[in-house]
Amino acid sequence: MPVIDLYSKRRKRELGLEPDVYTYDDFTSSLRNQICYVIGDVLGIQDRNEQERNYRGICALLRREYGVNRLARDQYDQSDGADELIQFIRNERDVDRVLDAVELCFRIAEGYRDKAYAYGYPREDSAVWVDACVSEINTRFKEHGKGYEISSGMVLRIDSELLHAEVVKPAIGFLNQAEYAGPRDEFFGAYEHYRHGNLKEALNDSLKSFESTIKVVLELRGWEYDKASPAKKLLGVLLANNFLPSYHQNHLNALSTLLESSVPTIRNKEGGHGQGPEVSEVEPEIAAYVLHMTASAIVMLCSLEKKTAPTADDE
């Protein structure tokens, strides 16, 4: 459903009352209700039987993961899957768990993009409907000042709107291509760890996705390399094969030096080795920096690969 620009919203903007800093730890009842409306829409493409199977499947998975008999405290014994999930989203105090439920719903919805359903929305294209629901829930998050976004069926945590729009989204766009399936899983894994506060794991997965992206480029070009090589040596193979355009050599050499000295090194020093007698911590700012640096590197590598890929006329 489209999000209406109501008078009260416009008035808040005029008075400067809209949230300008993202928060993450608390969802208001109004946001929870809006999430439930969107979930009802995004899973409403299917017929009633399949819809209920999906609700029950989501609830069963969450109960199993959390080790509980029921998700909602006030749930009736005979309540259906939809009611159980809605009550859970409305009442669960742990925001991460609410987001778990939201993510599962949108993962299922992604699977219906290419299918036609007559129930409920006979004239709607499924992909258009899913996109509209994604757009609405992301708008709701933004309206409430919550730093989360649904992308490709996954919940991402947003620290900077500008960086997310200019760096992270383009990286996801490249990684959604079939040949980048490996680095895509690692990249989303990094964001999943980051959202749950597992910063060492986020750091490691983000750098795995960086190294995997280089390997995909090398495979696409048919260039030999040692699969056990770290990022620095993999970048060396790209440089040796003149992958970087000569007219950008100085700038990209500086960037590759920065990547070699910062992205891989942070992983090696902070997350890739034993921590010794003292418990070492990775600061959230460092983890966010690595994620954004990795996304920038992925955009650079993938865009260069696409731009300089040999064509049939070159062969």
GULO-249405 format. One record per residue (C-alpha): z negated, x, y negated; residue number from 1. Coordinates in Angstrom, 1 decimal. Layout:
% GULO-249405
R      zz      xx      yy  pos
R       Z       X       Y  NUM
...
END
This chain:
% GULO-249405
R      zz      xx      yy  pos
R     0.0     0.0     0.0    1
R     0.7     1.2    -3.5    2
R    -2.3     2.4    -5.6    3
R    -2.6     0.2    -8.7    4
R    -3.4     1.9   -12.1    5
R    -6.0    -0.6   -13.1    6
R    -7.4    -1.0   -16.6    7
R   -10.7     0.5   -15.5    8
R    -9.0     3.6   -14.3    9
R    -7.0     4.1   -17.5   10
R   -10.2     3.6   -19.5   11
R   -12.0     6.3   -17.5   12
R    -9.1     8.7   -18.2   13
R    -9.3     7.9   -22.0   14
R   -13.0     8.5   -22.0   15
R   -12.7    11.7   -20.0   16
R   -14.8    10.3   -17.2   17
R   -12.5    11.2   -14.3   18
R   -13.9    14.0   -12.0   19
R   -12.4    17.3   -12.8   20
R   -14.2    19.4   -10.2   21
R   -13.9    18.7    -6.5   22
R   -16.9    17.9    -4.4   23
R   -17.1    17.7    -0.6   24
R   -20.5    16.6     0.7   25
R   -20.9    12.9    -0.1   26
R   -18.6     9.8     0.2   27
R   -19.5     6.7    -1.7   28
R   -19.4     3.3    -0.1   29
R   -16.3     2.3    -2.1   30
R   -14.4     5.4    -0.9   31
R   -15.4     4.7     2.7   32
R   -14.2     1.1     2.4   33
R   -10.9     2.3     0.9   34
R   -10.5     4.7     3.8   35
R   -11.0     1.8     6.3   36
R    -8.4    -0.2     4.5   37
R    -5.9     2.6     4.8   38
R    -6.7     3.3     8.5   39
R    -6.1    -0.4     9.1   40
R    -2.7    -0.1     7.6   41
R    -1.7     3.2     9.2   42
R    -2.6     2.0    12.7   43
R    -1.3    -1.5    11.9   44
R     2.3    -0.6    12.8   45
R     1.6    -1.1    16.5   46
R     1.1    -4.4    18.4   47
R    -2.4    -5.6    18.8   48
R    -2.9    -4.3    22.4   49
R    -1.7    -0.8    21.5   50
R    -3.7    -0.8    18.3   51
R    -6.9    -1.6    20.2   52
R    -6.2     1.0    22.8   53
R    -5.9     3.6    20.0   54
R    -9.1     2.5    18.4   55
R   -11.0     2.6    21.7   56
R    -9.4     6.0    22.5   57
R   -10.6     7.5    19.2   58
R   -14.1     6.1    19.7   59
R   -14.3     7.4    23.2   60
R   -13.2    10.9    22.2   61
R   -15.7    11.0    19.3   62
R   -18.6     9.7    21.5   63
R   -17.8    12.4    24.1   64
R   -17.5    15.2    21.5   65
R   -20.8    14.2    19.8   66
R   -22.6    13.4    23.0   67
R   -23.6     9.9    22.0   68
R   -23.4     6.5    23.7   69
R   -22.2     4.7    20.6   70
R   -21.0     5.8    17.2   71
R   -22.6     3.2    14.9   72
R   -26.3     2.3    15.0   73
R   -25.8    -1.4    14.2   74
R   -23.0    -1.8    16.7   75
R   -23.0    -4.8    19.0   76
R   -22.6    -4.1    22.8   77
R   -19.4    -6.3    22.9   78
R   -17.9    -4.9    19.7   79
R   -14.3    -3.8    19.9   80
R   -12.9    -0.3    19.2   81
R   -11.8    -1.2    15.7   82
R   -15.2    -2.5    14.7   83
R   -17.0     0.5    16.2   84
R   -14.8     2.9    14.3   85
R   -15.0     1.0    11.0   86
R   -18.8     0.8    11.2   87
R   -18.9     4.5    11.9   88
R   -16.8     5.4     8.9   89
R   -18.8     3.2     6.7   90
R   -22.2     4.4     7.8   91
R   -22.0     8.0     9.2   92
R   -23.8    10.4     6.9   93
R   -22.1    13.5     8.0   94
R   -18.9    13.7     6.0   95
R   -17.2    16.1     8.4   96
R   -17.6    13.6    11.2   97
R   -16.1    10.9     9.0   98
R   -13.1    13.2     8.4   99
R   -12.9    13.8    12.1  100
R   -12.3    10.1    12.6  101
R    -9.8     9.9     9.7  102
R    -7.9    12.9    11.1  103
R    -7.6    11.4    14.6  104
R    -6.2     8.2    13.1  105
R    -3.5    10.1    11.2  106
R    -2.7    12.3    14.2  107
R    -1.9     9.2    16.1  108
R     0.1     7.8    13.2  109
R     2.2    10.9    13.1  110
R     3.4    10.1    16.6  111
R     4.8     6.8    15.4  112
R     7.1     8.2    12.8  113
R    10.3     8.0    14.8  114
R     9.5     4.7    16.6  115
R    10.3     1.2    15.5  116
R     7.7    -1.6    15.7  117
R     8.3    -5.2    15.1  118
R     4.6    -6.2    14.9  119
R     3.2    -6.6    11.4  120
R     5.9    -4.9     9.4  121
R     9.3    -5.9    10.8  122
R    11.2    -4.5     7.9  123
R     9.3    -1.3     7.4  124
R    10.6     2.0     8.5  125
R     7.6     3.6    10.4  126
R     8.0     7.0     8.8  127
R     8.1     5.4     5.3  128
R     5.0     3.4     6.1  129
R     3.0     6.4     7.4  130
R     4.0     8.4     4.3  131
R     2.8     5.6     2.1  132
R    -0.5     5.5     3.9  133
R    -0.9     9.3     3.6  134
R    -0.1     9.1    -0.1  135
R    -2.7     6.4    -0.6  136
R    -5.5     8.1     1.2  137
R    -4.8    11.4    -0.7  138
R    -4.8     9.4    -3.9  139
R    -8.2     7.8    -3.0  140
R    -9.7    11.3    -2.3  141
R    -8.4    12.5    -5.7  142
R    -9.7     9.4    -7.6  143
R   -13.2    10.1    -6.2  144
R   -13.0    13.8    -6.9  145
R   -13.1    14.8    -3.2  146
R   -11.3    18.0    -2.3  147
R    -9.6    16.8     0.8  148
R    -6.0    16.0     1.7  149
R    -4.1    14.7     4.8  150
R    -1.1    16.9     5.6  151
R     0.9    16.7     8.8  152
R    -1.9    14.7    10.4  153
R    -4.5    17.2     9.6  154
R    -7.4    17.2     7.0  155
R    -7.2    20.1     4.6  156
R    -9.9    21.2     2.2  157
R    -8.6    21.8    -1.3  158
R   -10.3    24.3    -3.7  159
R    -7.6    24.4    -6.4  160
R    -5.0    21.6    -7.0  161
R    -2.6    24.1    -8.5  162
R    -2.9    26.6    -5.6  163
R    -2.6    23.8    -3.1  164
R     0.5    22.4    -4.7  165
R     2.3    25.7    -5.4  166
R     1.2    27.8    -2.4  167
R    -0.3    25.9     0.5  168
R     2.1    22.9     0.6  169
R     5.2    25.1     0.6  170
R     3.7    27.3     3.4  171
R     3.1    24.1     5.5  172
R     6.7    23.0     4.8  173
R     8.0    26.3     6.3  174
R     5.6    26.3     9.2  175
R     6.5    22.7    10.2  176
R     9.9    24.1    11.4  177
R    10.0    24.4    15.2  178
R    10.4    28.2    15.3  179
R     7.1    28.6    13.4  180
R     5.0    26.5    15.8  181
R     2.7    29.4    16.7  182
R     1.7    30.5    13.2  183
R     1.5    26.8    12.2  184
R    -1.2    26.1    14.8  185
R    -3.1    29.2    13.7  186
R    -2.7    28.3    10.0  187
R    -4.1    24.8    10.5  188
R    -6.8    26.2    12.8  189
R    -7.9    28.4     9.9  190
R    -8.2    25.4     7.6  191
R   -10.0    23.5    10.2  192
R   -12.6    26.3    10.6  193
R   -12.8    26.6     6.8  194
R   -13.5    22.9     6.4  195
R   -16.4    23.1     8.9  196
R   -17.8    26.3     7.3  197
R   -16.8    28.6    10.1  198
R   -15.7    31.2     7.7  199
R   -15.3    34.2    10.1  200
R   -13.1    32.1    12.4  201
R   -11.1    30.9     9.4  202
R   -10.6    34.4     8.3  203
R    -9.4    35.5    11.7  204
R    -7.1    32.6    12.2  205
R    -5.5    32.8     8.8  206
R    -4.6    36.4     9.5  207
R    -3.3    35.7    12.9  208
R    -0.9    33.2    11.3  209
R     0.2    35.9     8.9  210
R     0.9    38.3    11.7  211
R     2.6    35.6    13.8  212
R     4.9    34.7    10.9  213
R     6.1    38.3    10.6  214
R     6.7    38.3    14.4  215
R     8.8    35.1    14.1  216
R    10.9    36.7    11.4  217
R    11.4    39.8    13.5  218
R    12.3    37.7    16.6  219
R    14.8    35.6    14.5  220
R    16.5    38.8    13.3  221
R    16.4    40.4    16.8  222
R    14.5    43.5    15.6  223
R    12.4    45.4    18.1  224
R     8.7    45.8    17.5  225
R     5.5    46.4    19.4  226
R     3.8    43.0    20.0  227
R     0.4    44.6    19.8  228
R     1.0    46.1    16.4  229
R    -1.2    45.0    13.5  230
R     0.2    43.6    10.2  231
R     0.7    47.0     8.6  232
R     3.1    48.2    11.3  233
R     4.8    44.8    11.5  234
R     5.5    45.0     7.7  235
R     6.8    48.5     8.3  236
R     9.5    47.2    10.6  237
R    10.6    44.7     8.0  238
R    10.8    47.4     5.4  239
R    12.6    49.7     7.8  240
R    15.3    47.0     8.4  241
R    15.8    46.4     4.6  242
R    14.5    42.9     4.9  243
R    13.2    43.1     1.4  244
R    16.1    42.9    -1.2  245
R    16.7    46.2    -3.0  246
R    16.6    44.5    -6.4  247
R    13.0    43.3    -5.7  248
R    12.0    46.5    -3.8  249
R     9.3    47.7    -6.3  250
R     7.7    44.2    -6.7  251
R     7.7    43.5    -3.0  252
R     6.6    47.0    -2.1  253
R     3.6    46.3    -4.4  254
R     3.0    43.0    -2.7  255
R     3.3    44.5     0.8  256
R     0.8    47.2    -0.2  257
R    -1.5    44.5    -1.5  258
R    -1.2    42.6     1.8  259
R    -1.7    45.7     3.9  260
R    -4.8    46.7     1.9  261
R    -6.4    43.3     1.4  262
R    -5.5    40.7     3.9  263
R    -5.5    42.7     7.2  264
R    -8.3    44.9     5.9  265
R   -10.6    42.1     5.1  266
R   -10.1    40.7     8.6  267
R   -10.8    44.1    10.2  268
R   -13.9    44.8     8.1  269
R   -15.4    41.3     8.1  270
R   -14.3    39.4    11.1  271
R   -12.6    41.7    13.6  272
R   -15.4    43.9    14.7  273
R   -19.0    43.6    15.8  274
R   -21.5    42.9    13.0  275
R   -24.1    45.4    14.0  276
R   -27.9    44.9    13.8  277
R   -27.7    42.7    10.7  278
R   -26.0    39.3    10.5  279
R   -23.0    39.7     8.3  280
R   -21.8    36.8     6.2  281
R   -18.3    36.0     4.9  282
R   -18.6    34.5     1.4  283
R   -16.6    31.2     0.9  284
R   -14.8    32.8    -2.0  285
R   -13.5    35.5     0.2  286
R   -12.4    33.1     2.9  287
R   -10.6    30.9     0.3  288
R    -8.9    34.0    -1.2  289
R    -7.7    35.1     2.3  290
R    -6.3    31.6     3.0  291
R    -4.4    31.5    -0.2  292
R    -3.2    35.0     0.1  293
R    -2.0    34.3     3.6  294
R    -0.2    31.1     2.4  295
R     1.5    33.1    -0.3  296
R     2.6    35.8     2.2  297
R     4.0    33.1     4.5  298
R     6.0    31.5     1.7  299
R     7.4    34.9     0.8  300
R     8.4    35.8     4.3  301
R     9.8    32.4     5.3  302
R    11.8    31.9     2.1  303
R    13.3    35.4     2.4  304
R    14.2    34.8     6.0  305
R    15.9    31.6     5.1  306
R    17.6    33.1     2.1  307
R    19.0    36.2     3.8  308
R    19.6    34.7     7.3  309
R    23.0    35.8     8.6  310
R    25.6    33.0     8.6  311
R    28.6    32.4    10.9  312
R    30.9    34.1     8.4  313
R    28.8    37.2     8.5  314
R    29.1    37.6    12.3  315
END
